[in-house]
Structure formats: structure tokens, C-alpha cells
Amino acid sequence: MKSLKFAALCLALVPLAGCVAPTGPVEVTRFHVPDVSALGKGTISVEPAPGMDGASIEWRTYQMAVQRQLTLIGYGQAAAGAGGQVAELRFARGTHQPERAGSPVSVGVGGSTGSYGSGLGVGIGINLSPKPAAQVETTLGVIIKDRASGQALWEGRASFAVRASSPLADTTLGAGKMAEALFKGFPGQSGETIEVP
């Protein structure tokens, strides 16, 4: 009876396993001023970097993800145009199709000689592997500035690539993962590039 219950539980969990997609790490690089005492305190607003459309739904999704992380590290939330510091947010997303390595058809020629005569052979190989899956690449960048002076106090960049079919290719899930990776161990080691699983 116990084995039947266990089997039923396993079958119930199978659909959930399909929701989890293997992902690569998020690559994160950060820079900051030598004196980091002003970081992680006071109020901050997340605003679009120059050239970004702050009215788009996609930008607002990244804004909320970044604001959540800033709150977790100690900042109070301020309205746009207010606050002691400003976090300028930018992101870029693109899809590319990786190329298959090598030619799909290869030809090999071989020959031999020996005491029983000589021979020549030709072999043809065909690569039947499927075309590599399309990849979605996303880059998230944040610059934290002192609002009064305009001085950059901290800058971080995160990049992430997943299959186009991955749930994390969706902005809603991907924004949260990237923002969390970007601010992990804030402010981080200046100039260091890390990979966050």
C-alpha cells in the first residue's frame, strides 16, 4: 500500500518537474567608490537611464525587481525625482540563433598499403543532430548616484543567457533572477566579475 502511495506522489510531481528549466549562471560585474559608507542607507528612487522608455511594461517589471532588492539591502523607497540617491536602470534583451559547430557533412579519405596489396576508402559523415536552440540574452545595468552632486557611487551590470523556451526567458521571471544576482553581497568587490548560480 505504501508503495502505491509513493508511486502516486511521484506521478503527481512529474508535471512540476517540467516547470524547472536548467539555467546557466548570471555574470555580474560591479564597481564602486572607495568609501561605500553612503551605500545601502537613506532613500532612493529607481528611474530610467537616459534613452530608456520608463513607461513600458517591461521596464516597470525590471524597476520593481530592482526596487525590491534595494529595499532588502537597506534603502527606503522614494518617489521619482525625490530621494537622496537615484538608481538609473537600463536593460537590453535580444534573441540569437547559435550556429552548429562545423559542417553538417564531412568527407574522409583513407588509404593503406601492405603485403596483401593497397586500398583506398572514402567515408561520408552526416551530422543529424538538431539545430541548436535559440538563446535569449539579457543585460541589466544599474548606476546608483548621489542625486545632489550627480556623482556615481556604485555601478553594476548583470548578463544572462537562456534558451528561448526556458521560463526564465520571460521578463517577469528573468527580471527577478537578474536583480537578485546583481545585488547579491552588495556592494561587492569593485572591479570583480562573479558568476551567480
C-alpha distance (Angstrom), angle and dihedral (degrees) to the residues before:
residue distance angle dihedral
M1 . . .
K2 3.82 . .
S3 3.79 91.0 .
L4 3.81 90.9 53.2
K5 3.81 91.1 52.1
F6 3.81 90.4 48.5
A7 3.81 91.5 49.5
A8 3.81 90.5 49.5
L9 3.82 90.4 50.4
C10 3.81 91.5 50.1
L11 3.81 91.6 50.3
A12 3.81 90.1 49.7
L13 3.83 90.5 54.1
V14 3.82 95.6 49.6
P15 3.83 95.0 84.7
L16 3.81 89.7 51.4
A17 3.79 91.2 54.8
G18 3.80 89.2 61.3
C19 3.82 89.7 60.5
V20 3.78 93.3 61.8
A21 3.78 112.5 81.4
P22 3.78 122.5 -171.1
T23 3.78 110.2 -114.5
G24 3.74 137.1 -170.3
P25 3.79 123.0 -122.4
V26 3.80 125.7 -83.6
E27 3.80 111.3 -113.8
V28 3.81 110.7 -138.7
T29 3.82 130.5 -172.0
R30 3.81 122.7 -179.1
F31 3.81 137.1 -177.1
H32 3.79 129.4 -173.4
V33 3.79 143.0 169.0
P34 3.83 116.8 -89.3
D35 3.82 92.5 -110.3
V36 3.82 106.4 59.8
S37 3.83 95.4 171.7
A38 3.82 92.2 110.5
L39 3.81 93.2 54.7
G40 3.79 123.5 97.1
K41 3.81 96.3 20.4
G42 3.77 138.7 83.1
T43 3.79 123.9 27.2
I44 3.78 129.1 -44.4
S45 3.78 137.9 179.6
V46 3.80 125.7 -152.9
E47 3.79 110.4 -132.3
P48 3.80 135.2 171.1
A49 3.79 116.7 -88.9
P50 3.82 114.6 -123.2
G51 3.80 109.9 -69.2
M52 3.82 95.2 21.9
D53 3.81 123.1 118.9
G54 3.79 103.5 -126.7
A55 3.81 91.6 -174.4
S56 3.82 96.4 63.9
I57 3.81 119.7 106.2
E58 3.80 90.2 -129.7
W59 3.83 92.8 54.4
R60 3.81 90.8 48.1
T61 3.81 89.5 53.1
Y62 3.82 90.4 56.3
Q63 3.82 90.3 42.6
M64 3.82 91.6 56.8
A65 3.81 92.3 46.5
V66 3.83 92.3 50.3
Q67 3.83 93.1 43.6
R68 3.81 89.6 53.1
Q69 3.81 91.5 54.0
L70 3.82 92.3 46.0
T71 3.81 89.4 53.0
L72 3.81 90.6 49.9
I73 3.82 91.7 54.4
G74 3.81 93.2 51.4
Y75 3.80 110.3 -85.2
G76 3.79 123.9 132.0
Q77 3.80 115.8 -134.5
A78 3.80 118.0 -109.5
A79 3.79 131.0 -171.0
A80 3.80 119.1 -103.1
G81 3.80 110.5 -74.6
A82 3.81 92.0 18.8
G83 3.80 135.4 85.8
G84 3.76 133.2 69.5
Q85 3.80 92.6 -90.6
V86 3.79 136.0 30.3
A87 3.81 128.0 -149.4
E88 3.80 109.5 -150.0
L89 3.79 108.6 -153.3
R90 3.77 129.2 -159.2
F91 3.78 133.3 164.6
A92 3.78 139.2 175.4
R93 3.80 130.4 -161.8
G94 3.78 129.7 -169.8
T95 3.78 140.4 164.5
H96 3.78 123.9 -137.4
Q97 3.76 135.2 176.8
P98 3.82 112.9 -131.4
E99 3.78 114.8 -136.2
R100 3.79 121.3 -121.0
A101 3.81 110.6 -107.3
G102 3.80 111.6 -110.9
S103 3.78 130.3 -7.0
P104 3.82 119.7 -47.6
V105 3.83 88.8 -129.4
S106 3.79 125.4 49.1
V107 3.80 130.0 -177.0
G108 3.77 124.6 -156.5
V109 3.81 127.9 -169.5
G110 3.78 123.7 -164.8
G111 3.76 135.7 174.3
S112 3.78 138.5 -176.3
T113 3.78 140.1 -175.3
G114 3.75 127.8 -161.3
S115 3.78 146.0 142.2
Y116 3.80 91.0 -66.5
G117 3.80 96.0 52.4
S118 3.77 135.2 -87.4
G119 3.75 134.7 -69.9
L120 3.77 141.9 -169.1
G121 3.80 125.8 -155.8
V122 3.78 134.7 -172.5
G123 3.80 122.6 -159.5
I124 3.79 128.8 -170.5
G125 3.80 122.2 -160.1
I126 3.78 124.9 -165.8
N127 3.81 120.7 -161.6
L128 3.80 105.7 -136.7
S129 3.80 96.0 177.3
P130 3.81 114.7 124.1
K131 3.77 122.1 -101.5
P132 3.85 111.1 -87.6
A133 3.81 114.0 -93.9
A134 3.80 119.5 -99.7
Q135 3.80 113.9 -99.5
V136 3.80 129.4 -142.6
E137 3.80 112.6 -147.7
T138 3.79 120.4 -163.6
T139 3.80 129.5 -174.7
L140 3.80 121.9 -167.5
G141 3.80 121.9 -169.2
V142 3.81 131.0 -176.5
I143 3.81 129.1 -178.7
I144 3.81 117.0 -168.9
K145 3.80 111.7 -153.8
D146 3.77 136.1 -179.3
R147 3.80 101.5 -111.4
A148 3.81 96.6 -145.5
S149 3.82 98.4 49.3
G150 3.82 100.1 23.9
Q151 3.82 89.3 -131.7
A152 3.81 115.2 153.6
L153 3.80 108.8 -123.5
W154 3.81 100.3 174.2
E155 3.79 136.7 7.1
G156 3.76 128.3 -171.7
R157 3.78 136.2 177.9
A158 3.80 128.3 -169.1
S159 3.79 126.9 -173.0
F160 3.76 128.8 -170.8
A161 3.81 135.8 176.2
V162 3.81 125.7 -165.8
R163 3.78 136.8 161.9
A164 3.78 112.5 -81.3
S165 3.81 88.1 -120.3
S166 3.83 93.3 55.9
P167 3.82 117.9 108.0
L168 3.83 86.8 -128.3
A169 3.81 89.9 63.8
D170 3.81 84.0 73.9
T171 3.81 111.6 94.0
T172 3.82 94.5 -130.9
L173 3.81 94.6 59.1
G174 3.80 97.4 31.1
A175 3.83 94.6 52.2
G176 3.79 92.3 57.1
K177 3.81 93.8 47.5
M178 3.80 93.3 47.9
A179 3.82 95.2 46.1
E180 3.80 91.1 48.9
A181 3.82 91.2 50.5
L182 3.82 92.5 45.9
F183 3.80 93.8 56.2
K184 3.81 98.6 35.9
G185 3.81 108.5 129.2
F186 3.84 90.8 3.1
P187 3.01 128.1 -128.8
G188 3.82 88.7 20.3
Q189 3.79 130.0 -171.5
S190 3.80 109.5 -45.9
G191 3.80 112.7 -115.1
E192 3.79 94.7 8.1
T193 3.80 122.4 126.9
I194 3.79 115.1 -149.3
E195 3.79 135.7 177.7
V196 3.80 116.2 -130.7
P197 3.84 114.9 -161.2
